[in-house]
Amino acid sequence: MYLKKNVTITVEGPRAGDVKRSVLASDRAKELTGWTNKVSLKEGLIALKQSLLQQQV
């Protein structure tokens, strides 16, 4: 389930212009606009992984 690459992640703290907090409440979006998701988060992440792996070929 991994992309088979070792990547070093370095956290250095906030930068100018960084968003301090970002939250999505899909129930609120549905209430206000009628929007509903068509793909679950898990399905979307699996599709993203497959797409990225195909691009590496």
mmCIF file of the N, C-alpha and C atoms, coordinates in Angstrom:
data_MODEL
# 
_entry.id   MODEL 
# 
loop_
_atom_site.group_PDB 
_atom_site.id 
_atom_site.type_symbol 
_atom_site.label_atom_id 
_atom_site.label_alt_id 
_atom_site.label_comp_id 
_atom_site.label_asym_id 
_atom_site.label_entity_id 
_atom_site.label_seq_id 
_atom_site.pdbx_PDB_ins_code 
_atom_site.Cartn_x 
_atom_site.Cartn_y 
_atom_site.Cartn_z 
_atom_site.occupancy 
_atom_site.B_iso_or_equiv 
_atom_site.pdbx_formal_charge 
_atom_site.auth_seq_id 
_atom_site.auth_comp_id 
_atom_site.auth_asym_id 
_atom_site.auth_atom_id 
_atom_site.pdbx_PDB_model_num 
ATOM 1   N N  . MET A 1 1  ? 0.813   -1.207 0.000   1.00 0.00 ? 1  MET A N  1 
ATOM 2   C CA . MET A 1 1  ? 0.000   0.000  0.000   1.00 0.00 ? 1  MET A CA 1 
ATOM 3   C C  . MET A 1 1  ? 0.851   1.264  0.000   1.00 0.00 ? 1  MET A C  1 
ATOM 4   N N  . TYR A 1 2  ? 2.152   1.143  -0.141  1.00 0.00 ? 2  TYR A N  1 
ATOM 5   C CA . TYR A 1 2  ? 3.021   2.307  -0.136  1.00 0.00 ? 2  TYR A CA 1 
ATOM 6   C C  . TYR A 1 2  ? 3.531   2.592  -1.536  1.00 0.00 ? 2  TYR A C  1 
ATOM 7   N N  . LEU A 1 3  ? 4.024   3.776  -1.751  1.00 0.00 ? 3  LEU A N  1 
ATOM 8   C CA . LEU A 1 3  ? 4.559   4.147  -3.052  1.00 0.00 ? 3  LEU A CA 1 
ATOM 9   C C  . LEU A 1 3  ? 5.975   3.621  -3.255  1.00 0.00 ? 3  LEU A C  1 
ATOM 10  N N  . LYS A 1 4  ? 6.511   2.906  -2.291  1.00 0.00 ? 4  LYS A N  1 
ATOM 11  C CA . LYS A 1 4  ? 7.825   2.270  -2.383  1.00 0.00 ? 4  LYS A CA 1 
ATOM 12  C C  . LYS A 1 4  ? 8.956   3.282  -2.566  1.00 0.00 ? 4  LYS A C  1 
ATOM 13  N N  . LYS A 1 5  ? 8.851   4.403  -1.904  1.00 0.00 ? 5  LYS A N  1 
ATOM 14  C CA . LYS A 1 5  ? 9.912   5.407  -1.921  1.00 0.00 ? 5  LYS A CA 1 
ATOM 15  C C  . LYS A 1 5  ? 10.118  5.899  -0.495  1.00 0.00 ? 5  LYS A C  1 
ATOM 16  N N  . ASN A 1 6  ? 11.358  6.060  -0.106  1.00 0.00 ? 6  ASN A N  1 
ATOM 17  C CA . ASN A 1 6  ? 11.657  6.655  1.182   1.00 0.00 ? 6  ASN A CA 1 
ATOM 18  C C  . ASN A 1 6  ? 11.816  8.153  0.978   1.00 0.00 ? 6  ASN A C  1 
ATOM 19  N N  . VAL A 1 7  ? 11.051  8.921  1.707   1.00 0.00 ? 7  VAL A N  1 
ATOM 20  C CA . VAL A 1 7  ? 11.078  10.371 1.588   1.00 0.00 ? 7  VAL A CA 1 
ATOM 21  C C  . VAL A 1 7  ? 11.322  10.957 2.977   1.00 0.00 ? 7  VAL A C  1 
ATOM 22  N N  . THR A 1 8  ? 12.283  11.835 3.087   1.00 0.00 ? 8  THR A N  1 
ATOM 23  C CA . THR A 1 8  ? 12.556  12.502 4.349   1.00 0.00 ? 8  THR A CA 1 
ATOM 24  C C  . THR A 1 8  ? 11.644  13.705 4.486   1.00 0.00 ? 8  THR A C  1 
ATOM 25  N N  . ILE A 1 9  ? 10.953  13.786 5.610   1.00 0.00 ? 9  ILE A N  1 
ATOM 26  C CA . ILE A 1 9  ? 10.052  14.902 5.880   1.00 0.00 ? 9  ILE A CA 1 
ATOM 27  C C  . ILE A 1 9  ? 10.673  15.759 6.983   1.00 0.00 ? 9  ILE A C  1 
ATOM 28  N N  . THR A 1 10 ? 10.820  17.036 6.709   1.00 0.00 ? 10 THR A N  1 
ATOM 29  C CA . THR A 1 10 ? 11.378  17.964 7.684   1.00 0.00 ? 10 THR A CA 1 
ATOM 30  C C  . THR A 1 10 ? 10.322  19.004 8.025   1.00 0.00 ? 10 THR A C  1 
ATOM 31  N N  . VAL A 1 11 ? 9.989   19.115 9.304   1.00 0.00 ? 11 VAL A N  1 
ATOM 32  C CA . VAL A 1 11 ? 9.009   20.102 9.756   1.00 0.00 ? 11 VAL A CA 1 
ATOM 33  C C  . VAL A 1 11 ? 9.778   21.255 10.368  1.00 0.00 ? 11 VAL A C  1 
ATOM 34  N N  . GLU A 1 12 ? 9.591   22.445 9.819   1.00 0.00 ? 12 GLU A N  1 
ATOM 35  C CA . GLU A 1 12 ? 10.350  23.612 10.266  1.00 0.00 ? 12 GLU A CA 1 
ATOM 36  C C  . GLU A 1 12 ? 9.476   24.696 10.880  1.00 0.00 ? 12 GLU A C  1 
ATOM 37  N N  . GLY A 1 13 ? 8.206   24.455 11.006  1.00 0.00 ? 13 GLY A N  1 
ATOM 38  C CA . GLY A 1 13 ? 7.334   25.457 11.588  1.00 0.00 ? 13 GLY A CA 1 
ATOM 39  C C  . GLY A 1 13 ? 6.577   26.234 10.529  1.00 0.00 ? 13 GLY A C  1 
ATOM 40  N N  . PRO A 1 14 ? 5.666   27.090 10.950  1.00 0.00 ? 14 PRO A N  1 
ATOM 41  C CA . PRO A 1 14 ? 4.837   27.831 9.998   1.00 0.00 ? 14 PRO A CA 1 
ATOM 42  C C  . PRO A 1 14 ? 5.636   28.857 9.205   1.00 0.00 ? 14 PRO A C  1 
ATOM 43  N N  . ARG A 1 15 ? 5.159   29.079 7.975   1.00 0.00 ? 15 ARG A N  1 
ATOM 44  C CA . ARG A 1 15 ? 5.743   30.100 7.112   1.00 0.00 ? 15 ARG A CA 1 
ATOM 45  C C  . ARG A 1 15 ? 4.716   31.197 6.901   1.00 0.00 ? 15 ARG A C  1 
ATOM 46  N N  . ALA A 1 16 ? 5.157   32.340 6.475   1.00 0.00 ? 16 ALA A N  1 
ATOM 47  C CA . ALA A 1 16 ? 4.247   33.452 6.195   1.00 0.00 ? 16 ALA A CA 1 
ATOM 48  C C  . ALA A 1 16 ? 3.228   33.015 5.158   1.00 0.00 ? 16 ALA A C  1 
ATOM 49  N N  . GLY A 1 17 ? 1.958   33.231 5.445   1.00 0.00 ? 17 GLY A N  1 
ATOM 50  C CA . GLY A 1 17 ? 0.907   32.882 4.502   1.00 0.00 ? 17 GLY A CA 1 
ATOM 51  C C  . GLY A 1 17 ? 0.328   31.499 4.701   1.00 0.00 ? 17 GLY A C  1 
ATOM 52  N N  . ASP A 1 18 ? 0.919   30.668 5.574   1.00 0.00 ? 18 ASP A N  1 
ATOM 53  C CA . ASP A 1 18 ? 0.376   29.335 5.833   1.00 0.00 ? 18 ASP A CA 1 
ATOM 54  C C  . ASP A 1 18 ? -1.006  29.431 6.464   1.00 0.00 ? 18 ASP A C  1 
ATOM 55  N N  . VAL A 1 19 ? -1.889  28.526 6.085   1.00 0.00 ? 19 VAL A N  1 
ATOM 56  C CA . VAL A 1 19 ? -3.213  28.435 6.691   1.00 0.00 ? 19 VAL A CA 1 
ATOM 57  C C  . VAL A 1 19 ? -3.044  27.744 8.033   1.00 0.00 ? 19 VAL A C  1 
ATOM 58  N N  . LYS A 1 20 ? -3.552  28.351 9.100   1.00 0.00 ? 20 LYS A N  1 
ATOM 59  C CA . LYS A 1 20 ? -3.375  27.783 10.432  1.00 0.00 ? 20 LYS A CA 1 
ATOM 60  C C  . LYS A 1 20 ? -4.275  26.585 10.665  1.00 0.00 ? 20 LYS A C  1 
ATOM 61  N N  . ARG A 1 21 ? -5.458  26.590 10.055  1.00 0.00 ? 21 ARG A N  1 
ATOM 62  C CA . ARG A 1 21 ? -6.395  25.502 10.281  1.00 0.00 ? 21 ARG A CA 1 
ATOM 63  C C  . ARG A 1 21 ? -7.338  25.428 9.095   1.00 0.00 ? 21 ARG A C  1 
ATOM 64  N N  . SER A 1 22 ? -7.584  24.219 8.621   1.00 0.00 ? 22 SER A N  1 
ATOM 65  C CA . SER A 1 22 ? -8.511  24.011 7.518   1.00 0.00 ? 22 SER A CA 1 
ATOM 66  C C  . SER A 1 22 ? -9.369  22.792 7.839   1.00 0.00 ? 22 SER A C  1 
ATOM 67  N N  . VAL A 1 23 ? -10.675 22.990 7.863   1.00 0.00 ? 23 VAL A N  1 
ATOM 68  C CA . VAL A 1 23 ? -11.592 21.927 8.239   1.00 0.00 ? 23 VAL A CA 1 
ATOM 69  C C  . VAL A 1 23 ? -12.764 21.919 7.258   1.00 0.00 ? 23 VAL A C  1 
ATOM 70  N N  . LEU A 1 24 ? -13.154 20.733 6.841   1.00 0.00 ? 24 LEU A N  1 
ATOM 71  C CA . LEU A 1 24 ? -14.327 20.598 5.983   1.00 0.00 ? 24 LEU A CA 1 
ATOM 72  C C  . LEU A 1 24 ? -15.413 19.885 6.760   1.00 0.00 ? 24 LEU A C  1 
ATOM 73  N N  . ALA A 1 25 ? -16.576 20.479 6.788   1.00 0.00 ? 25 ALA A N  1 
ATOM 74  C CA . ALA A 1 25 ? -17.740 19.832 7.379   1.00 0.00 ? 25 ALA A CA 1 
ATOM 75  C C  . ALA A 1 25 ? -18.703 19.548 6.235   1.00 0.00 ? 25 ALA A C  1 
ATOM 76  N N  . SER A 1 26 ? -18.646 18.332 5.697   1.00 0.00 ? 26 SER A N  1 
ATOM 77  C CA . SER A 1 26 ? -19.470 18.029 4.528   1.00 0.00 ? 26 SER A CA 1 
ATOM 78  C C  . SER A 1 26 ? -20.957 18.099 4.853   1.00 0.00 ? 26 SER A C  1 
ATOM 79  N N  . ASP A 1 27 ? -21.329 17.832 6.100   1.00 0.00 ? 27 ASP A N  1 
ATOM 80  C CA . ASP A 1 27 ? -22.745 17.946 6.467   1.00 0.00 ? 27 ASP A CA 1 
ATOM 81  C C  . ASP A 1 27 ? -23.215 19.392 6.366   1.00 0.00 ? 27 ASP A C  1 
ATOM 82  N N  . ARG A 1 28 ? -22.335 20.314 6.675   1.00 0.00 ? 28 ARG A N  1 
ATOM 83  C CA . ARG A 1 28 ? -22.675 21.748 6.559   1.00 0.00 ? 28 ARG A CA 1 
ATOM 84  C C  . ARG A 1 28 ? -22.801 22.147 5.088   1.00 0.00 ? 28 ARG A C  1 
ATOM 85  N N  . ALA A 1 29 ? -21.914 21.631 4.244   1.00 0.00 ? 29 ALA A N  1 
ATOM 86  C CA . ALA A 1 29 ? -21.995 21.915 2.810   1.00 0.00 ? 29 ALA A CA 1 
ATOM 87  C C  . ALA A 1 29 ? -23.294 21.372 2.238   1.00 0.00 ? 29 ALA A C  1 
ATOM 88  N N  . LYS A 1 30 ? -23.682 20.194 2.665   1.00 0.00 ? 30 LYS A N  1 
ATOM 89  C CA . LYS A 1 30 ? -24.952 19.613 2.201   1.00 0.00 ? 30 LYS A CA 1 
ATOM 90  C C  . LYS A 1 30 ? -26.126 20.472 2.650   1.00 0.00 ? 30 LYS A C  1 
ATOM 91  N N  . GLU A 1 31 ? -26.081 20.912 3.900   1.00 0.00 ? 31 GLU A N  1 
ATOM 92  C CA . GLU A 1 31 ? -27.153 21.736 4.449   1.00 0.00 ? 31 GLU A CA 1 
ATOM 93  C C  . GLU A 1 31 ? -27.296 23.055 3.689   1.00 0.00 ? 31 GLU A C  1 
ATOM 94  N N  . LEU A 1 32 ? -26.162 23.685 3.360   1.00 0.00 ? 32 LEU A N  1 
ATOM 95  C CA . LEU A 1 32 ? -26.195 25.000 2.725   1.00 0.00 ? 32 LEU A CA 1 
ATOM 96  C C  . LEU A 1 32 ? -26.399 24.949 1.219   1.00 0.00 ? 32 LEU A C  1 
ATOM 97  N N  . THR A 1 33 ? -25.831 23.928 0.548   1.00 0.00 ? 33 THR A N  1 
ATOM 98  C CA . THR A 1 33 ? -25.837 23.927 -0.914  1.00 0.00 ? 33 THR A CA 1 
ATOM 99  C C  . THR A 1 33 ? -26.440 22.675 -1.546  1.00 0.00 ? 33 THR A C  1 
ATOM 100 N N  . GLY A 1 34 ? -26.669 21.641 -0.724  1.00 0.00 ? 34 GLY A N  1 
ATOM 101 C CA . GLY A 1 34 ? -27.167 20.392 -1.276  1.00 0.00 ? 34 GLY A CA 1 
ATOM 102 C C  . GLY A 1 34 ? -26.053 19.484 -1.796  1.00 0.00 ? 34 GLY A C  1 
ATOM 103 N N  . TRP A 1 35 ? -24.799 19.907 -1.623  1.00 0.00 ? 35 TRP A N  1 
ATOM 104 C CA . TRP A 1 35 ? -23.650 19.139 -2.105  1.00 0.00 ? 35 TRP A CA 1 
ATOM 105 C C  . TRP A 1 35 ? -23.483 17.856 -1.312  1.00 0.00 ? 35 TRP A C  1 
ATOM 106 N N  . THR A 1 36 ? -23.178 16.767 -1.999  1.00 0.00 ? 36 THR A N  1 
ATOM 107 C CA . THR A 1 36 ? -22.804 15.513 -1.342  1.00 0.00 ? 36 THR A CA 1 
ATOM 108 C C  . THR A 1 36 ? -21.612 14.924 -2.090  1.00 0.00 ? 36 THR A C  1 
ATOM 109 N N  . ASN A 1 37 ? -20.764 14.212 -1.346  1.00 0.00 ? 37 ASN A N  1 
ATOM 110 C CA . ASN A 1 37 ? -19.613 13.589 -1.992  1.00 0.00 ? 37 ASN A CA 1 
ATOM 111 C C  . ASN A 1 37 ? -20.059 12.365 -2.777  1.00 0.00 ? 37 ASN A C  1 
ATOM 112 N N  . LYS A 1 38 ? -19.409 12.114 -3.912  1.00 0.00 ? 38 LYS A N  1 
ATOM 113 C CA . LYS A 1 38 ? -19.724 10.955 -4.740  1.00 0.00 ? 38 LYS A CA 1 
ATOM 114 C C  . LYS A 1 38 ? -18.694 9.850  -4.547  1.00 0.00 ? 38 LYS A C  1 
ATOM 115 N N  . VAL A 1 39 ? -17.558 10.179 -3.957  1.00 0.00 ? 39 VAL A N  1 
ATOM 116 C CA . VAL A 1 39 ? -16.476 9.226  -3.729  1.00 0.00 ? 39 VAL A CA 1 
ATOM 117 C C  . VAL A 1 39 ? -16.048 9.362  -2.271  1.00 0.00 ? 39 VAL A C  1 
ATOM 118 N N  . SER A 1 40 ? -15.885 8.230  -1.587  1.00 0.00 ? 40 SER A N  1 
ATOM 119 C CA . SER A 1 40 ? -15.428 8.297  -0.203  1.00 0.00 ? 40 SER A CA 1 
ATOM 120 C C  . SER A 1 40 ? -13.962 8.706  -0.162  1.00 0.00 ? 40 SER A C  1 
ATOM 121 N N  . LEU A 1 41 ? -13.520 9.159  1.000   1.00 0.00 ? 41 LEU A N  1 
ATOM 122 C CA . LEU A 1 41 ? -12.110 9.533  1.157   1.00 0.00 ? 41 LEU A CA 1 
ATOM 123 C C  . LEU A 1 41 ? -11.212 8.351  0.834   1.00 0.00 ? 41 LEU A C  1 
ATOM 124 N N  . LYS A 1 42 ? -11.557 7.169  1.343   1.00 0.00 ? 42 LYS A N  1 
ATOM 125 C CA . LYS A 1 42 ? -10.746 5.977  1.088   1.00 0.00 ? 42 LYS A CA 1 
ATOM 126 C C  . LYS A 1 42 ? -10.675 5.669  -0.406  1.00 0.00 ? 42 LYS A C  1 
ATOM 127 N N  . GLU A 1 43 ? -11.820 5.709  -1.099  1.00 0.00 ? 43 GLU A N  1 
ATOM 128 C CA . GLU A 1 43 ? -11.846 5.444  -2.549  1.00 0.00 ? 43 GLU A CA 1 
ATOM 129 C C  . GLU A 1 43 ? -11.009 6.476  -3.302  1.00 0.00 ? 43 GLU A C  1 
ATOM 130 N N  . GLY A 1 44 ? -11.100 7.736  -2.892  1.00 0.00 ? 44 GLY A N  1 
ATOM 131 C CA . GLY A 1 44 ? -10.347 8.797  -3.547  1.00 0.00 ? 44 GLY A CA 1 
ATOM 132 C C  . GLY A 1 44 ? -8.847  8.637  -3.369  1.00 0.00 ? 44 GLY A C  1 
ATOM 133 N N  . LEU A 1 45 ? -8.432  8.252  -2.158  1.00 0.00 ? 45 LEU A N  1 
ATOM 134 C CA . LEU A 1 45 ? -7.004  8.060  -1.910  1.00 0.00 ? 45 LEU A CA 1 
ATOM 135 C C  . LEU A 1 45 ? -6.466  6.865  -2.686  1.00 0.00 ? 45 LEU A C  1 
ATOM 136 N N  . ILE A 1 46 ? -7.248  5.803  -2.783  1.00 0.00 ? 46 ILE A N  1 
ATOM 137 C CA . ILE A 1 46 ? -6.834  4.638  -3.569  1.00 0.00 ? 46 ILE A CA 1 
ATOM 138 C C  . ILE A 1 46 ? -6.690  5.020  -5.038  1.00 0.00 ? 46 ILE A C  1 
ATOM 139 N N  . ALA A 1 47 ? -7.651  5.779  -5.565  1.00 0.00 ? 47 ALA A N  1 
ATOM 140 C CA . ALA A 1 47 ? -7.598  6.212  -6.965  1.00 0.00 ? 47 ALA A CA 1 
ATOM 141 C C  . ALA A 1 47 ? -6.394  7.126  -7.209  1.00 0.00 ? 47 ALA A C  1 
ATOM 142 N N  . LEU A 1 48 ? -6.103  8.015  -6.260  1.00 0.00 ? 48 LEU A N  1 
ATOM 143 C CA . LEU A 1 48 ? -4.945  8.904  -6.382  1.00 0.00 ? 48 LEU A CA 1 
ATOM 144 C C  . LEU A 1 48 ? -3.658  8.093  -6.420  1.00 0.00 ? 48 LEU A C  1 
ATOM 145 N N  . LYS A 1 49 ? -3.529  7.129  -5.526  1.00 0.00 ? 49 LYS A N  1 
ATOM 146 C CA . LYS A 1 49 ? -2.333  6.287  -5.492  1.00 0.00 ? 49 LYS A CA 1 
ATOM 147 C C  . LYS A 1 49 ? -2.157  5.563  -6.823  1.00 0.00 ? 49 LYS A C  1 
ATOM 148 N N  . GLN A 1 50 ? -3.226  4.972  -7.337  1.00 0.00 ? 50 GLN A N  1 
ATOM 149 C CA . GLN A 1 50 ? -3.146  4.243  -8.606  1.00 0.00 ? 50 GLN A CA 1 
ATOM 150 C C  . GLN A 1 50 ? -2.732  5.176  -9.734  1.00 0.00 ? 50 GLN A C  1 
ATOM 151 N N  . SER A 1 51 ? -3.266  6.380  -9.749  1.00 0.00 ? 51 SER A N  1 
ATOM 152 C CA . SER A 1 51 ? -2.926  7.346  -10.782 1.00 0.00 ? 51 SER A CA 1 
ATOM 153 C C  . SER A 1 51 ? -1.454  7.734  -10.697 1.00 0.00 ? 51 SER A C  1 
ATOM 154 N N  . LEU A 1 52 ? -0.955  7.975  -9.491  1.00 0.00 ? 52 LEU A N  1 
ATOM 155 C CA . LEU A 1 52 ? 0.450   8.359  -9.320  1.00 0.00 ? 52 LEU A CA 1 
ATOM 156 C C  . LEU A 1 52 ? 1.371   7.212  -9.733  1.00 0.00 ? 52 LEU A C  1 
ATOM 157 N N  . LEU A 1 53 ? 1.011   5.987  -9.388  1.00 0.00 ? 53 LEU A N  1 
ATOM 158 C CA . LEU A 1 53 ? 1.839   4.842  -9.763  1.00 0.00 ? 53 LEU A CA 1 
ATOM 159 C C  . LEU A 1 53 ? 1.859   4.657  -11.272 1.00 0.00 ? 53 LEU A C  1 
ATOM 160 N N  . GLN A 1 54 ? 0.759   4.901  -11.958 1.00 0.00 ? 54 GLN A N  1 
ATOM 161 C CA . GLN A 1 54 ? 0.701   4.775  -13.410 1.00 0.00 ? 54 GLN A CA 1 
ATOM 162 C C  . GLN A 1 54 ? 1.572   5.822  -14.090 1.00 0.00 ? 54 GLN A C  1 
ATOM 163 N N  . GLN A 1 55 ? 1.670   7.005  -13.498 1.00 0.00 ? 55 GLN A N  1 
ATOM 164 C CA . GLN A 1 55 ? 2.485   8.081  -14.062 1.00 0.00 ? 55 GLN A CA 1 
ATOM 165 C C  . GLN A 1 55 ? 3.966   7.780  -13.971 1.00 0.00 ? 55 GLN A C  1 
ATOM 166 N N  . GLN A 1 56 ? 4.367   6.909  -13.047 1.00 0.00 ? 56 GLN A N  1 
ATOM 167 C CA . GLN A 1 56 ? 5.781   6.562  -12.864 1.00 0.00 ? 56 GLN A CA 1 
ATOM 168 C C  . GLN A 1 56 ? 6.276   5.598  -13.929 1.00 0.00 ? 56 GLN A C  1 
ATOM 169 N N  . VAL A 1 57 ? 5.373   4.922  -14.613 1.00 0.00 ? 57 VAL A N  1 
ATOM 170 C CA . VAL A 1 57 ? 5.769   3.894  -15.597 1.00 0.00 ? 57 VAL A CA 1 
ATOM 171 C C  . VAL A 1 57 ? 6.384   4.512  -16.816 1.00 0.00 ? 57 VAL A C  1 
# 
